[in-house]
Amino acid sequence: MLDVVQAIDGPIQLNVCLRSEESCERVEQCAAHPVWEQAQAAMLAVLGKALIAELGKRSQLAKTEVPVAVSIP
């Protein structure tokens, strides 16, 4: 899924400071920068593992599943 998103939208960055070291002159002093880097890595990992074929299968299963009636006492 990551390849598709990036093909459509271009490189994904959660914050401008993640584009390059030159994009923010405060990177070295910024306490939030490591948090942005960690969040960026996590997001890319999740999108990188998601396969379009699997999403399609899930969608088809959701359409074919029979709804279960829930009774409320």
KOLPADO-521830 format. One line per field, with one value per atom (N, C-alpha, C, O, CB): residue in three letters; atom name; x, y, z; residue number from 1. Coordinates in steps of 0.05 Angstrom, whole numbers. Glycine has a CB too. Layout:
# KOLPADO-521830
lummi	[ALA	...]
lovo	[CA	...]
east	[X	...]
north	[Y	...]
up	[Z	...]
lumke	[NUM	...]
# end
This chain:
# KOLPADO-521830
lummi	[MET	MET	MET	MET	MET	LEU	LEU	LEU	LEU	LEU	ASP	ASP	ASP	ASP	ASP	VAL	VAL	VAL	VAL	VAL	VAL	VAL	VAL	VAL	VAL	GLN	GLN	GLN	GLN	GLN	ALA	ALA	ALA	ALA	ALA	ILE	ILE	ILE	ILE	ILE	ASP	ASP	ASP	ASP	ASP	GLY	GLY	GLY	GLY	GLY	PRO	PRO	PRO	PRO	PRO	ILE	ILE	ILE	ILE	ILE	GLN	GLN	GLN	GLN	GLN	LEU	LEU	LEU	LEU	LEU	ASN	ASN	ASN	ASN	ASN	VAL	VAL	VAL	VAL	VAL	CYS	CYS	CYS	CYS	CYS	LEU	LEU	LEU	LEU	LEU	ARG	ARG	ARG	ARG	ARG	SER	SER	SER	SER	SER	GLU	GLU	GLU	GLU	GLU	GLU	GLU	GLU	GLU	GLU	SER	SER	SER	SER	SER	CYS	CYS	CYS	CYS	CYS	GLU	GLU	GLU	GLU	GLU	ARG	ARG	ARG	ARG	ARG	VAL	VAL	VAL	VAL	VAL	GLU	GLU	GLU	GLU	GLU	GLN	GLN	GLN	GLN	GLN	CYS	CYS	CYS	CYS	CYS	ALA	ALA	ALA	ALA	ALA	ALA	ALA	ALA	ALA	ALA	HIS	HIS	HIS	HIS	HIS	PRO	PRO	PRO	PRO	PRO	VAL	VAL	VAL	VAL	VAL	TRP	TRP	TRP	TRP	TRP	GLU	GLU	GLU	GLU	GLU	GLN	GLN	GLN	GLN	GLN	ALA	ALA	ALA	ALA	ALA	GLN	GLN	GLN	GLN	GLN	ALA	ALA	ALA	ALA	ALA	ALA	ALA	ALA	ALA	ALA	MET	MET	MET	MET	MET	LEU	LEU	LEU	LEU	LEU	ALA	ALA	ALA	ALA	ALA	VAL	VAL	VAL	VAL	VAL	LEU	LEU	LEU	LEU	LEU	GLY	GLY	GLY	GLY	GLY	LYS	LYS	LYS	LYS	LYS	ALA	ALA	ALA	ALA	ALA	LEU	LEU	LEU	LEU	LEU	ILE	ILE	ILE	ILE	ILE	ALA	ALA	ALA	ALA	ALA	GLU	GLU	GLU	GLU	GLU	LEU	LEU	LEU	LEU	LEU	GLY	GLY	GLY	GLY	GLY	LYS	LYS	LYS	LYS	LYS	ARG	ARG	ARG	ARG	ARG	SER	SER	SER	SER	SER	GLN	GLN	GLN	GLN	GLN	LEU	LEU	LEU	LEU	LEU	ALA	ALA	ALA	ALA	ALA	LYS	LYS	LYS	LYS	LYS	THR	THR	THR	THR	THR	GLU	GLU	GLU	GLU	GLU	VAL	VAL	VAL	VAL	VAL	PRO	PRO	PRO	PRO	PRO	VAL	VAL	VAL	VAL	VAL	ALA	ALA	ALA	ALA	ALA	VAL	VAL	VAL	VAL	VAL	SER	SER	SER	SER	SER	ILE	ILE	ILE	ILE	ILE	PRO	PRO	PRO	PRO	PRO]
lovo	[N	CA	C	O	CB	N	CA	C	O	CB	N	CA	C	O	CB	N	CA	C	O	CB	N	CA	C	O	CB	N	CA	C	O	CB	N	CA	C	O	CB	N	CA	C	O	CB	N	CA	C	O	CB	N	CA	C	O	CB	N	CA	C	O	CB	N	CA	C	O	CB	N	CA	C	O	CB	N	CA	C	O	CB	N	CA	C	O	CB	N	CA	C	O	CB	N	CA	C	O	CB	N	CA	C	O	CB	N	CA	C	O	CB	N	CA	C	O	CB	N	CA	C	O	CB	N	CA	C	O	CB	N	CA	C	O	CB	N	CA	C	O	CB	N	CA	C	O	CB	N	CA	C	O	CB	N	CA	C	O	CB	N	CA	C	O	CB	N	CA	C	O	CB	N	CA	C	O	CB	N	CA	C	O	CB	N	CA	C	O	CB	N	CA	C	O	CB	N	CA	C	O	CB	N	CA	C	O	CB	N	CA	C	O	CB	N	CA	C	O	CB	N	CA	C	O	CB	N	CA	C	O	CB	N	CA	C	O	CB	N	CA	C	O	CB	N	CA	C	O	CB	N	CA	C	O	CB	N	CA	C	O	CB	N	CA	C	O	CB	N	CA	C	O	CB	N	CA	C	O	CB	N	CA	C	O	CB	N	CA	C	O	CB	N	CA	C	O	CB	N	CA	C	O	CB	N	CA	C	O	CB	N	CA	C	O	CB	N	CA	C	O	CB	N	CA	C	O	CB	N	CA	C	O	CB	N	CA	C	O	CB	N	CA	C	O	CB	N	CA	C	O	CB	N	CA	C	O	CB	N	CA	C	O	CB	N	CA	C	O	CB	N	CA	C	O	CB	N	CA	C	O	CB	N	CA	C	O	CB	N	CA	C	O	CB	N	CA	C	O	CB	N	CA	C	O	CB	N	CA	C	O	CB	N	CA	C	O	CB	N	CA	C	O	CB	N	CA	C	O	CB	N	CA	C	O	CB]
east	[16	0	17	10	-19	40	58	66	66	83	73	81	58	63	89	34	11	7	3	-14	7	3	25	19	3	50	71	71	80	98	62	60	39	42	52	18	-3	3	1	-30	12	16	45	50	6	64	92	101	86	97	126	137	120	110	166	117	100	118	137	83	112	126	105	87	147	107	88	94	76	89	118	126	147	162	136	148	166	195	212	162	201	229	239	263	231	222	230	239	249	208	235	242	272	282	231	287	316	327	312	326	352	365	364	365	394	363	363	335	333	373	314	287	281	262	267	297	293	319	335	273	325	351	352	373	358	329	329	329	325	304	334	333	350	342	341	374	393	383	390	420	368	359	330	320	362	317	288	282	290	275	269	262	240	238	252	224	203	212	199	181	235	244	247	237	271	258	259	231	228	275	212	185	173	161	167	177	168	181	168	174	207	221	210	207	251	205	193	165	158	193	149	122	123	107	106	141	145	152	140	167	171	180	157	154	204	142	119	98	88	107	92	72	81	65	66	106	116	117	112	144	123	123	95	92	134	75	48	38	28	29	43	35	51	40	38	76	92	83	87	121	72	62	34	27	62	19	-8	-8	4	-25	-21	-22	-49	-69	-14	-50	-75	-92	-116	-70	-79	-94	-108	-131	-75	-94	-107	-130	-150	-85	-127	-149	-173	-196	-140	-168	-190	-204	-229	-180	-189	-200	-217	-240	-178	-207	-222	-248	-269	-205	-247	-270	-291	-315	-263	-283	-302	-314	-337	-288	-297	-308	-328	-349	-285	-323	-341	-368	-389	-329	-367	-392	-408	-433	-386	-394	-408	-415	-431	-391	-405	-411	-440	-451	-392	-453	-480	-480	-467	-494	-496	-496	-508	-526	-514	-496	-505	-523	-516	-481	-547	-566	-556	-548	-595	-557	-549	-573	-588	-526	-579	-602	-592	-572	-617	-608	-602	-623	-647	-601	-614	-633	-649	-666	-619]
north	[-24	0	25	46	0	23	46	56	80	39	37	44	59	78	19	50	62	90	109	45	94	120	139	162	118	130	148	154	175	136	135	140	161	177	114	162	182	208	229	171	207	232	241	263	228	224	231	221	209	261	227	218	228	251	228	211	218	228	214	194	251	261	271	287	283	263	273	302	316	255	310	337	347	331	339	372	384	378	377	414	376	371	344	339	374	326	300	298	278	280	319	319	317	301	344	334	334	349	363	346	345	359	390	405	350	399	427	440	464	432	424	435	449	465	413	445	458	463	444	442	488	494	486	488	523	478	472	442	433	484	425	396	387	370	382	397	388	395	381	401	416	425	417	421	455	405	400	374	353	400	376	353	336	312	361	348	333	318	300	353	325	313	282	268	324	271	242	229	207	234	243	232	232	212	250	253	254	232	219	281	227	206	178	162	207	174	148	144	122	146	165	163	158	143	189	172	168	139	127	187	128	101	81	62	94	86	68	69	48	75	93	96	82	68	125	87	74	44	30	85	34	5	-7	-28	-2	6	-4	-3	-23	13	19	21	2	-9	49	-3	-21	-50	-66	-19	-57	-85	-90	-112	-91	-68	-71	-77	-62	-45	-99	-107	-101	-107	-136	-89	-82	-108	-107	-69	-130	-155	-164	-173	-178	-160	-168	-149	-158	-167	-124	-105	-112	-111	-76	-121	-129	-154	-156	-135	-173	-197	-190	-200	-217	-172	-164	-151	-155	-145	-134	-120	-140	-137	-100	-160	-180	-196	-202	-199	-203	-218	-202	-212	-226	-176	-159	-157	-155	-131	-158	-157	-182	-182	-150	-205	-231	-242	-261	-251	-230	-240	-234	-213	-228	-254	-250	-235	-243	-278	-214	-199	-216	-232	-174	-214	-229	-211	-188	-239	-221	-206	-206	-226	-218	-183	-180	-173	-154	-158	-189	-183	-169	-175	-209	-148	-132	-139	-135	-102	-148	-155	-132	-135	-168]
up	[0	0	0	-12	24	13	14	-14	-20	30	-31	-59	-73	-88	-74	-69	-83	-73	-88	-79	-46	-34	-43	-51	-3	-43	-51	-81	-90	-43	-97	-126	-132	-151	-140	-116	-120	-107	-119	-109	-81	-66	-64	-54	-39	-72	-68	-41	-26	-71	-34	-8	15	15	-5	35	58	81	88	67	91	115	134	127	108	159	179	187	196	204	183	190	170	160	220	165	146	154	136	144	179	188	180	182	218	171	163	134	125	168	119	91	87	71	77	102	100	124	138	73	129	151	147	167	154	122	116	119	118	88	122	123	149	151	119	170	195	209	214	214	215	227	257	270	224	269	297	303	326	310	283	286	309	325	260	311	332	360	379	327	363	390	395	418	393	376	379	394	385	351	416	432	418	423	459	400	387	362	353	379	351	327	329	310	319	350	352	353	343	376	364	365	337	329	383	322	294	277	261	281	282	267	274	256	274	299	308	296	287	339	297	286	256	245	293	243	214	207	189	203	222	217	222	207	235	243	249	227	218	276	218	197	171	158	191	163	139	141	122	133	165	169	166	154	197	178	175	146	137	193	133	105	87	68	95	94	78	81	62	87	103	107	96	90	137	92	82	53	37	88	45	17	5	18	13	-18	-32	-35	-31	-59	-42	-46	-20	-21	-56	2	28	35	45	51	29	34	17	26	27	-8	-25	-14	-15	-53	-4	8	32	35	16	49	73	65	77	90	44	35	25	31	13	10	0	23	22	-20	42	65	81	90	84	84	98	84	97	102	58	42	43	41	13	46	46	73	75	31	94	121	127	121	142	141	149	175	194	151	177	202	225	221	199	248	271	288	294	289	294	310	339	350	308	351	379	395	389	382	415	432	457	469	440	464	487	508	503	481	532	552	563	580	575]
lumke	[1	1	1	1	1	2	2	2	2	2	3	3	3	3	3	4	4	4	4	4	5	5	5	5	5	6	6	6	6	6	7	7	7	7	7	8	8	8	8	8	9	9	9	9	9	10	10	10	10	10	11	11	11	11	11	12	12	12	12	12	13	13	13	13	13	14	14	14	14	14	15	15	15	15	15	16	16	16	16	16	17	17	17	17	17	18	18	18	18	18	19	19	19	19	19	20	20	20	20	20	21	21	21	21	21	22	22	22	22	22	23	23	23	23	23	24	24	24	24	24	25	25	25	25	25	26	26	26	26	26	27	27	27	27	27	28	28	28	28	28	29	29	29	29	29	30	30	30	30	30	31	31	31	31	31	32	32	32	32	32	33	33	33	33	33	34	34	34	34	34	35	35	35	35	35	36	36	36	36	36	37	37	37	37	37	38	38	38	38	38	39	39	39	39	39	40	40	40	40	40	41	41	41	41	41	42	42	42	42	42	43	43	43	43	43	44	44	44	44	44	45	45	45	45	45	46	46	46	46	46	47	47	47	47	47	48	48	48	48	48	49	49	49	49	49	50	50	50	50	50	51	51	51	51	51	52	52	52	52	52	53	53	53	53	53	54	54	54	54	54	55	55	55	55	55	56	56	56	56	56	57	57	57	57	57	58	58	58	58	58	59	59	59	59	59	60	60	60	60	60	61	61	61	61	61	62	62	62	62	62	63	63	63	63	63	64	64	64	64	64	65	65	65	65	65	66	66	66	66	66	67	67	67	67	67	68	68	68	68	68	69	69	69	69	69	70	70	70	70	70	71	71	71	71	71	72	72	72	72	72	73	73	73	73	73]
# end
